Amino acid sequence: MLVVHLARGAGPGPARVGLIVSRRVGSAVVRNRVKRRLRHLVGSRLRDLPDGSLVVIRANPPAATASWEELGAALDAGLRATLGAPATLGRAAGAPRPGSTP
């Protein structure tokens, strides 16, 4: 549903994210809905990305019918695969790590 590419240390400053949602995903209304959802989901995960990294997220046609939860899970899986599975990815801010005692 999503393909995630990462370039580490591409330059100074915070991480930057680009979205690709082609016409194959659906009409303009559907593409814009997918982009809005992805922007919202990525916003909460930016702090987990290394400084200076460039991330490109490409949405495939199944993203058009995916729920918020499915898009979030696909995004987390793609980021984990490109980053090497950081423990904090996808957790809410301040949430305890899995397996830790509060």
C-alpha positions, -999 to +999 in steps of 0.1 A: +000+000+000+029+024+008+065+024-003+089+044+019+124+056+008+149+072+032+181+092+026+200+097+058+221+128+064+210+144+032+217+179+046+215+200+077+182+207+095+152+187+104+139+157+085+118+164+054+091+143+039+077+142+003+045+124-008+038+108-041+002+099-049-002+092-086-034+092-107-035+055-104-046+059-068-079+075-079-096+108-087-083+141-075-106+140-045-093+106-035-057+115-041-060+146-019-077+126+009-048+102+008-023+130+009-041+147+038-042+115+058-005+108+052+005+143+061-013+140+094+001+106+101+037+116+092+035+148+114+033+128+146+063+106+135+087+134+124+104+135+158+114+098+153+133+106+120+170+114+121+179+150+116+187+159+080+170+128+065+148+129+034+118+106+034+097+099+003+064+081+007+047+067-024+011+056-021-001+027-042-038+022-053-048+002-021-042+034-001-073+049-016-096+025+004-074+020+035-086+031+069-066+055+091-054+025+111-043+006+080-025+036+066-008+042+100+003+006+103+016+006+067+035+038+074+050+025+106+061-007+089+077+012+060+095+035+084+107+006+106+120-012+075+140+019+064+152+030+098+161-004+112+132-008+136+136+019+162+117+011+194+099+044+196+084+045+161+046+048+161+042+052+199+023+082+212+044+109+228+051+100+264+038+064+261+059+038+278+079+014+257+065-021+253+077-043+281+087-015+303+073-009+338+056+025+343 
